[in-house]
Amino acid sequence: MANIEGLSAEIENYFYSESMLLMKEVKQITKRHAKKLRETLREKSPIDTNIMDGKEHGVYKNGWRVSTEESPLYIVCTVRQYRRPSLTWLLEDGHLLPQGGRTKAQPHIRPNGDAEADLWLEELMNL
């Protein structure tokens, strides 16, 4: 009976250590894809035409950040616009103008986020 208990403990330790190694790989992949999405959004976001001193500044375009929340068992990476968060849905979906009509939608978040999520999932499936 003692051998069975010892074997059971060894199997439990093995699966715990393997799951921790797998979780470490998942965290690395997730962080890498979140950073890649941030860079893609910086490249493909519309330039904010906030004119200051006669120059265009890419305040919106360069305002993407990645925040990470993790524990030993999970990771959540959020790519967000921290400089002009209220512009995201206005640019993504378009909006009504005060004098009537609509602005042209400039989808840049959803298509890039969906494409990166597909690549992330594909990489996780190949672990």
C-alpha positions in Angstrom: 0.0 0.0 0.0 2.9 2.3 0.8 4.3 1.9 -2.8 0.9 2.9 -4.3 0.8 6.1 -2.1 4.4 6.9 -3.1 3.6 6.3 -6.8 0.5 8.5 -6.5 2.5 11.3 -5.0 5.2 11.1 -7.7 2.5 11.2 -10.4 0.9 14.2 -8.8 4.2 16.0 -8.6 5.0 15.2 -12.2 1.7 16.6 -13.5 2.0 19.7 -11.3 5.5 20.5 -12.6 4.4 19.8 -16.2 1.3 22.0 -15.8 3.5 24.9 -14.4 5.9 24.6 -17.3 3.0 24.7 -19.7 1.5 27.7 -18.0 4.8 29.5 -18.2 4.9 28.9 -22.0 1.2 30.1 -22.3 2.1 33.3 -20.4 5.1 34.0 -22.7 3.0 33.4 -25.8 0.2 35.6 -24.5 2.6 38.5 -23.6 4.3 38.3 -27.0 1.0 38.4 -28.9 -0.2 41.3 -26.8 2.9 43.3 -27.5 2.7 42.4 -31.2 -1.0 43.7 -31.2 0.1 46.9 -29.6 2.7 47.5 -32.3 0.2 46.7 -35.0 -2.3 49.1 -33.6 0.4 51.8 -33.4 1.2 51.2 -37.1 -2.4 51.0 -38.4 -4.2 53.5 -36.1 -5.4 56.8 -37.7 -3.2 59.7 -36.9 -4.8 62.1 -34.5 -4.8 65.4 -36.2 -4.5 67.4 -33.0 -2.5 70.4 -34.3 -0.2 71.8 -31.7 2.4 74.5 -32.8 1.6 73.8 -36.4 2.6 70.2 -36.2 0.6 67.0 -36.3 1.1 64.8 -33.2 0.3 61.1 -33.2 -1.2 61.3 -29.7 -3.9 58.6 -30.5 -1.6 56.5 -32.7 1.1 56.3 -30.0 -1.2 55.9 -27.0 -1.5 52.1 -27.0 -0.4 50.3 -23.9 -0.4 46.7 -22.7 -1.4 46.0 -19.1 -0.9 42.5 -17.6 -2.6 40.8 -14.7 -1.4 37.4 -13.8 -1.3 34.7 -11.1 0.3 31.3 -11.1 -2.9 29.9 -12.8 -3.9 32.6 -15.3 -2.9 35.6 -17.3 -4.9 38.5 -18.7 -3.2 41.0 -21.1 -5.2 44.0 -22.1 -4.2 46.3 -25.0 -5.8 49.7 -24.4 -5.7 53.2 -25.5 -4.6 55.3 -22.5 -4.2 58.8 -24.0 -7.5 59.2 -25.9 -9.7 56.2 -24.9 -12.9 58.0 -25.8 -11.8 58.2 -29.5 -11.6 54.4 -29.9 -15.2 53.7 -30.7 -15.7 57.0 -32.5 -12.9 56.1 -35.0 -13.7 52.4 -35.1 -17.5 52.8 -35.9 -17.8 56.3 -37.1 -20.1 58.8 -35.5 -22.8 61.5 -36.2 -21.6 65.0 -37.0 -23.3 68.0 -35.4 -24.3 69.4 -38.7 -25.7 66.1 -39.8 -24.2 63.1 -41.6 -21.7 60.6 -40.4 -18.0 60.3 -40.4 -16.4 57.4 -42.2 -15.6 54.5 -39.9 -11.9 53.6 -39.6 -11.9 50.1 -38.3 -8.4 49.4 -36.9 -9.0 47.7 -33.5 -11.4 44.8 -34.3 -9.7 43.5 -37.5 -6.2 43.6 -36.0 -7.4 42.2 -32.6 -9.3 39.3 -34.3 -6.3 38.5 -36.5 -3.9 38.5 -33.6 -6.3 36.3 -31.5 -6.4 33.8 -34.3 -2.6 33.7 -34.4 -2.4 33.4 -30.6 -4.9 30.5 -30.6 -3.0 28.7 -33.4 0.2 29.0 -31.5 -1.4 27.6 -28.3 -2.8 24.7 -30.2 0.7 23.8 -31.4 2.1 23.5 -27.9 
